[in-house]
């Protein structure tokens, strides 16, 4: 039996609060916080949990302050913000397309960001800031192209996913071509970026990603009720007064920008956007996009994966994108198997 409460304000607004979903969000947030503290304490200069907390509250030694605030805290914040952005973007795409495979990994947004970054690296030998800008531009342009090509009196979920898969194949070929035209140094640099990593992240990556999340996350959450109705079909949503195409355009544009910003900051981190919404839905056991739970799941997954890669393989030896790619591939096979057994594919 599901337990839910409806909270009402004096202005007449009401919010339905699912008890299990709220508990899951709190536990995920606590898990993300604990993994973040553990990640800050992991590395060539190990620190205990208590040392990290003491340093974060301003009572650390000068050496601890330097390690935490200058070296490790930016990395953790990029991981939390990128995971939040990817989890939320994946929830939007899967809700709009009504397809569990509708994620940036599958429909070409990650590949578009990669092409943008590689163009800057291979053709202009740009610095990290220019590479990030190229990645952001590539993600936005690929998202706009997919939306335009999928448009036919509106955007339908299956058509959107199929166009995205085709775009991903084209962009993957472009990536291969750019790598063959690059010199050895640029090709090595491009390959390193393409894996997706939190290594060496600093405050220059934190600030723009934080700004993007501060602007776009509330925008998406504000459309949560409309997205939930969209999952029942366009006709039902129209009957309930939802501006279907406007909701779809605004939320998808926000999801594209979130994906592009996360990729610009951390590189193409694989499968977080695909797995986080599905895991959130199974944990909360509630219908709808589960936006907050998906965002918290994405943040927890990415930070925990980065901590696990350092604990298992040593500091900075295995980029987090490689680990999420391996785990995500197994998850994708399991998801396809369960969807096939259920008769949905």
N, C-alpha and C positions, 0 to 999 in steps of 0.2 A: 504494500500500500504506500502511495506517495504522500508525503506531508508537504504542504505548501501554505504560505501565509501571504495575504494581500496587504501591502502597506499603502495607506492613503495619506495624502497631504491636504492641507487646508485649501489649496488651490484646485482640488478636484482630481489631481493626478494620482494614479495608482500603479504600484509595482508588485508583480507577483514574484514572491521569493520562494524558490524550491529549497527545502531544508537540506536535502542531500547534495544538491549542486553547490549551495553555499559552503557546506562543510568540505567538499572536494576542493573548491577554490582556496579555502583557508589552508588546507593541508598542502596543496601544490605551492602556494606562496611560501609557506614555512619550509618546504623542501627546497625551493629555489634559493631562499635565504641561507639555509644551512649549507647547501652545495657551494654557494658563492663564498662563504667564509672559509670552507674547506679548500676551495680553489685558490683563494688568496694566500693561504698558508702553505701551498704546495709549490715546490721548486728547488732550485739550487740553494736557496736560503730558507730552510723550512721554519715554519712558525706554528705554534700550538693554536688551538681554537681560541683559548683565552688571550693569547698574545695579539691575535688579529682583532678581536673585539676591543681590547684595551687600546690598540693603536687607532682603530677607527673612531673611538671616542676621545682621542687626543692625549692619551697617556702613554704612548709608546716612546721608545728611544729614538734618537735621530736616525739611526740606521734603519729601524723598523718603519719609521715614517716615510723614508725615501723609498723603501721596497714596496710598501703598501700603496701609498698615494701616487707615486710617480711611475711605478712599474706594473703593479698587478691590479689595482683597482680599475684603471681604464679598460683593461682586458675583460674583467668580469662584467663591467657595465655594458660594454659592447655585446658580450654574450647574452646578457639579460634582455637588452633592448632588441637585438637582432632576433632572438628566440621569440620574444613577444610579437614583433612585427610579422615574422614568418608564420607563427601559429595563427594569428588573427587573419592574415591574408589568406592562408589556406582554408580557414573556416568560411570566409566570404566566398571564395571561388567554389568550394564544394556545395555551399548553400545555394548560390545562384545557378550553378549547373545541375544541381540535384544529382551529383555524381561523385562518389568517393575518390575518383581519380582526377577530379578537377583541382589540381594544385599547380603552383608555379613551376615545380619540377617537371611536370608532365606537359604543360601547355606552352612551353617555350619562353617564359619570362626570364628564367635563369639563363638560358642560352642567349637571349637578347642582351642581357646585362654583360655576359661574357664577351660577346662580339664587340660591344661598345668599349669595354676595357682593353681588349686585344688590339683594336684599331689604334687606340692611344699608345699602347706599348710598342706595337710593331711599326707603325707609320711615323709616329712623332717622338718616340722614346720619352714619353711624358713622365713626370714625377708622380708620387703616390696620390697627390691631390687631383691631378689631371686624370689619372686612371680611375679614381672614384667618380669624378664627374662624367667620364665616358661611360662607366658602368651604369650610372643613374640614367643618362640619356638613352643608352641602349635598351634598358628595361622599359622605360616609358614609351619609346617609339615602337618596340615590339608589342607591348600591350595595346597601344592604339591601333596597330595594324591588325592584330588578331580580332579586336572588337569590330573594326570596320569590315573585315572580310567575313565575319560571322553574322553580320547584320542582314536581315531579310524580314522587313516588317517587324523588327524586334530581334532580340538575341535569345535563341533557344539553347538550353543546356547542352544537349548532345552535339549540336552543330558547333557550339563554341569549343567544346573539348576536342572535336575532330579537327577543326581548323587549327587549334593550338598544337596538336600533335604534329600536324603537317608543317607548321611553322617551326617547331622544335627540330624536325628533321632537316629542314633547309638551313637553319642557323647552325646546327651541328656541322653540316658540310662547310659552311663559311668559316667556322672555327678551325676545322682541319686545314682549309686552304691558307688561312692566315698563319698558322703555325709552320706550314711548309715554306712560306715566304719570309719568315723571320730568320735573322741571324742567330747563332748559337746562344748568345747572351740573352737576347730578347725572348727567344723561345723558352729558355730555362726560367726566366722571370715570369713569363706568361703561364707556364705550366704550374709554377709554384702558386700563383694567384688563383688559378682555376681550381685547385684542390679545396680551397676554403679553409681559413685558419684564423684563430684569434691571437696568434703569436705576434708580438711587437705592437699591439694596438695601443694607441695613446689618446690623449684628450682631443686631438684633432679629429679622430674618428667618432668620439663620444658625442661631441656637441651637435653636429648636424643630424646624427641619428636620433638624439634626444629631442631635438626640435621637430623632426618629422613625426616621431611618435606622439609628442605633446599635441600636435595639430590634428593628426589623422586618427589616432586611437579613439578619442572622444567622438569624432565624426562617425566612425563605423559603429561604435556602441550605441549612438543615438538612433541608428537605423536597425537595431536588433529586432524590434517587434515586427517591422516591415519584412525583414529577411525571413523571419520565422513563418510569416504568412505566405511569402513567395514559395516556400517549400511545398505548399499545398497546391501549387499550380497558379498560372497567371489568371485564369478565369476567377478562381476563388479569391485571389488577392484583389483583383479589380472590384469584385462584389463587396469586399470589405473596405473599400475606399483607399487602397494602397496605390500610389502613383508608380506603377510597375517599372516602366522604362527609366524614369528618373531615379528611382531607388537603385535599380540595377546599374545604371551608369555611374552614379555617385559612389556607391560602395565598391564597384570594380575599379574605378579610377583610384580610390583611396588604397585599395589592396595592391594595385600595381605600383603605386608610389612607395608603399611600405616595403614591398619586396625589393624594389630597386634600391631603396635607401639601405636596407639590411645587406644586400649584396655588395653595394659600394663600400660599406664599412668592413665587412668580414669576408668577402668573396662568396662564391656560390655554395652555401652550406646545403647539402643534399638532404631531402626527405623529411626535414623538420616540418615544413608546411604541409606535407602529405599526411604524416603520422599524427601530429598533434591534435587536429580536430576529431579524428576518429577515436583516438585514445580518450579525449575529453568526453565525447559522447558516450563511450562505454563506461567511463567512470561515473558520470552524473546520472546516466540512465534516463535522460530527459530528451524530448524531441527538440528540434530547432538547431540553430547554428552553434549554440553554447559558446558565444564569443569570448567571454571573460575566461571561462575554463580553458578554451583552446589557447588563448594568449598565455595564461599561466603555465599550461602544459608545454608550450613551445619554449618558454624561458627556462623551465626546469630541465627539459630534455637537453638543450644546448649546453647549459652550464654543467650539468652532470656528465655529459659526454666529454666535455673538455677536461673536467677533473679526472674522469676515468682514463682518458688517453694518457694523461701525465702519470697517473699512478701505475698503470699497466706497462707503459712503454718508455717512461722516463720523460723528463721535462722537455717539451717542444720537439719531440722526435716523431710524433704522429699527429699531423694536423687534424683538428676536430672534424673537418669536412670528410676526411677519409673514413673516420670511424662511423659517422652518421650515415655515410654512403653504404658501408658494409651492412650495418644494422638495418638501414632503411630498405635495402634490396631484399633482405629476408622478410621484412614486414610487408613489402609490396607483394611478394609471392604468396604470403599467407592471406593478404587481403583479397587477391584475385581468386584464390582457392575458395575462401568463404563466400565471396560474391557469386562464384560459379555454382557452389552447392545450393545457395539460396535461390538460384534461377534468375538472378538479376543481370548476369552477363553471359 
